[in-house]
Amino acid sequence: MPRTIRRSAINKLIEKYEKVLDWITSGILATLLLIVLAQIVSRYVFNNSLSWTEEAARYLMIWGVLLGVSLSYLNGYLISIETFVNRFPAYVRRVVRVVNRLLSLFFTGLLTAYGVNLCILGTQMEAPSLEISYVWIYLAVPVGAGLLFVLFLIHPLKK
């Protein structure tokens, strides 16, 4: 298969992934907003606080951030300080980008592995208010890091 066809297929896959991730993170944000709004109304209007909203909002925030970082990467929103690197010749900048990509792969791979271990530990615990296994909460770490790892593998380096 020619390289351009493979690259085109990868780009289409990345675009579909980005759309799905956009819908998921938007859903998480909307749910988070509704939960916090429910807490505000129940506390200040009915003078009765809901016990589960703070915990649910916290866990949704974790999922939203760890999934949203992939979306931020795809859209070029992650912080990058290139002032120093841009002073070097093109081949040095290319080497720096490759080293940066390798370090990013190492870090996200390590985070994925530790996230799996965290999930194993989470099987023995339960969230107090929501009464769900911590596995569902901790799963955000290996899922978010694993998705970012895959993106680092298949997304082309900037020119």
C-alpha positions, 0 to 999 in steps of 0.5 A: 500500500502506498505511503500516501494512501496509508497516511490518508487512512490514518488522517481519516481515522484521526478525524473520526476519533476526534469527532467521537472524543469531542462528543464524549468530552462535550457530554462529560462537560454538560453532565458536569454542569447539570450536576453542579447546577443541581447541587447549587439549587438543592443547597440554596433553594431547598436548603438540602445538599445532595450527598453525591454531587461533589464526588460525581463532579470530581470524577467527571472532571478527572475523566474530562481532563484525561480524555480532553488532553488528546483533543487538545493535542490534536487541535494544537492547544497544548503548551509548547515553548519553541522560542529557544528551539527555533533559533537552531537550524532545521535539522536540530529542530527536527532532532528536538521534535523526535526526542520530544516525541520519544519522551512523550511516548515513554511518559504516556506509556509509563502512565498507562502501565501505572494506571492499569496497576491503579485500576487493579488496586481500585478493585478493592475500594468503593467510592463512598457516595456513589457506591461504585468501584474505584476501577471506573474512576481510575480507569480514566488514567490508562484510557486517557494516557493510552489514547494519547500514546496511540496518537503520539504513535500515529499523528505525524510530527510537525514539519 
